[in-house]
Amino acid sequence: MAIQMSSELLDGCVLGLLVHDDYYGYALTQKIQESISVSESTMYPVLRRLKKNDLLTTYDQPYQGRNRRYYKITAEGKRQLSVIQQEWQDFKVGVDKMLGDETNG
């Protein structure tokens, strides 16, 4: 059984990485895949949606004769990340209680 990740939580993961450094799409996907299972075809719609909602901006940089599109978190993205982080902590504590994790009880 694989636990499904909500789009808001995936948004939080993307924003959480971008708060530390800018990434181009493929590198960001690779970084996310180090921790969770997500396909490249899932990531690009997430990035487009976050950009459309002004949580990310993009810029291009040349690399070996081609352009790489980098994603950068915006001030609004940082505010949204903070909201997602708090909601995650509340959710995690509740699930840990139900699953019997005594350290969060």
QUICOR-V465931 format. One record per residue. RES is the residue in one letter. PHI is phi in degrees with one decimal (* if undefined). Layout:
RES,PHI + RES,PHI
This chain:
M,* + A,-109.8 + I,-78.6 + Q,-80.3 + M,-99.9 + S,-70.5 + S,-65.0 + E,-65.4 + L,-69.9 + L,-64.1 + D,-56.0 + G,-62.6 + C,-63.7 + V,-62.8 + L,-63.2 + G,-63.2 + L,-74.7 + L,-73.0 + V,-69.2 + H,-95.6 + D,-164.7 + D,-80.7 + Y,-135.3 + Y,-86.2 + G,-52.8 + Y,-65.2 + A,-64.1 + L,-65.0 + T,-60.3 + Q,-60.2 + K,-63.4 + I,-63.4 + Q,-66.0 + E,-65.3 + S,-113.6 + I,-137.5 + S,-85.6 + V,-149.2 + S,-87.5 + E,-61.4 + S,-68.0 + T,-81.3 + M,-68.8 + Y,-65.4 + P,-62.3 + V,-62.5 + L,-63.2 + R,-63.0 + R,-65.6 + L,-63.6 + K,-67.8 + K,-58.8 + N,-88.4 + D,61.6 + L,-93.9 + L,-135.1 + T,-123.3 + T,-129.4 + Y,-150.9 + D,-105.2 + Q,-135.5 + P,-67.7 + Y,-149.4 + Q,48.9 + G,81.5 + R,-128.4 + N,-98.5 + R,-107.6 + R,-92.9 + Y,-98.1 + Y,-110.0 + K,-131.5 + I,-73.1 + T,-97.5 + A,-59.2 + E,-65.5 + G,-62.3 + K,-65.7 + R,-64.7 + Q,-65.8 + L,-59.4 + S,-60.5 + V,-63.4 + I,-63.5 + Q,-60.6 + Q,-67.9 + E,-62.7 + W,-63.0 + Q,-60.7 + D,-61.5 + F,-64.0 + K,-61.9 + V,-60.8 + G,-62.7 + V,-67.7 + D,-58.5 + K,-61.2 + M,-69.9 + L,-85.0 + G,90.5 + D,-78.4 + E,-68.5 + T,-72.2 + N,-113.1 + G,-90.7
